[in-house]
């Protein structure tokens, strides 16, 4: 599991509220997104999302992790942009 890729998927799922929508955008099967999020949760040892057949909601750990992921991913993007500009 590439953690940055998993973090990006997690952020997208949280924003869109749907594994299927993220899979469609990414051009992958829904199961790929589901497995990445499950692997991330296993790695972290905590549930990030509460899932039901009709709804997806972030857990309190998921909400905190989402905010940190956004900061981290923005920093990575800024660092890459700075390096590319040189």
C-alpha positions as CSV (number, residue, x, y, z in Angstrom):
1,X,0.0,0.0,0.0
2,X,1.3,3.4,-1.0
3,X,0.3,5.6,2.0
4,X,0.1,8.8,0.0
5,X,-2.2,7.2,-2.6
6,X,-4.3,5.7,0.2
7,X,-4.5,9.1,1.9
8,X,-5.5,10.7,-1.4
9,X,-8.3,8.1,-1.8
10,X,-9.4,8.6,1.8
11,X,-9.7,12.3,1.3
12,X,-11.7,11.9,-1.9
13,X,-14.0,9.3,-0.3
14,X,-14.6,11.7,2.6
15,X,-15.3,14.6,0.3
16,X,-17.6,12.8,-2.1
17,X,-19.1,10.4,0.5
18,X,-19.0,7.5,-1.8
19,X,-16.5,4.7,-2.7
20,X,-18.3,4.3,-6.0
21,X,-17.9,8.0,-7.0
22,X,-14.2,7.9,-6.2
23,X,-13.7,4.7,-8.1
24,X,-15.5,6.2,-11.1
25,X,-13.3,9.3,-11.0
26,X,-10.1,7.3,-10.6
27,X,-11.1,4.9,-13.3
28,X,-10.7,1.8,-11.1
29,X,-13.1,-0.8,-9.6
30,X,-14.9,0.1,-6.4
31,X,-13.2,-2.9,-4.8
32,X,-9.8,-1.2,-5.4
33,X,-10.9,1.9,-3.4
34,X,-12.5,-0.3,-0.7
35,X,-9.3,-2.4,-0.3
36,X,-7.1,0.7,-0.1
37,X,-9.2,2.3,2.6
38,X,-9.4,-1.0,4.5
39,X,-5.6,-1.4,4.2
40,X,-5.2,2.1,5.6
41,X,-7.5,1.4,8.5
42,X,-5.6,-1.8,9.2
43,X,-2.2,0.0,9.1
44,X,-3.5,2.7,11.4
45,X,-5.3,0.3,13.7
46,X,-8.5,2.4,13.7
47,X,-11.7,2.7,11.8
48,X,-11.8,5.9,9.8
49,X,-15.3,5.5,8.4
50,X,-18.6,4.0,9.6
51,X,-20.3,2.4,6.6
52,X,-23.8,1.2,6.0
53,X,-25.6,0.3,2.8
54,X,-27.0,3.8,2.6
55,X,-24.5,6.0,4.3
56,X,-20.9,6.7,5.0
57,X,-19.8,8.8,7.9
58,X,-16.4,9.6,9.3
59,X,-15.6,8.4,12.8
60,X,-14.0,10.9,15.2
61,X,-10.6,9.4,14.3
62,X,-11.5,9.7,10.7
63,X,-12.3,13.4,11.0
64,X,-9.1,14.1,12.8
65,X,-7.1,12.1,10.2
66,X,-8.8,13.8,7.3
67,X,-7.7,17.2,8.5
68,X,-4.1,16.0,8.9
69,X,-4.2,14.3,5.5
70,X,-5.2,17.5,3.8
71,X,-2.3,19.4,5.4
72,X,0.2,16.7,4.5
73,X,-1.0,16.3,0.9
74,X,-1.0,20.1,0.4
75,X,2.6,20.2,1.7
76,X,3.7,17.4,-0.6
77,X,2.1,19.1,-3.6
78,X,3.7,22.4,-2.7
79,X,7.1,20.8,-2.3
80,X,6.8,19.1,-5.7
81,X,5.7,22.3,-7.3
82,X,8.6,24.2,-5.8
83,X,11.1,21.6,-7.0
84,X,9.5,21.4,-10.5
85,X,9.8,25.2,-10.8
86,X,13.5,25.2,-10.2
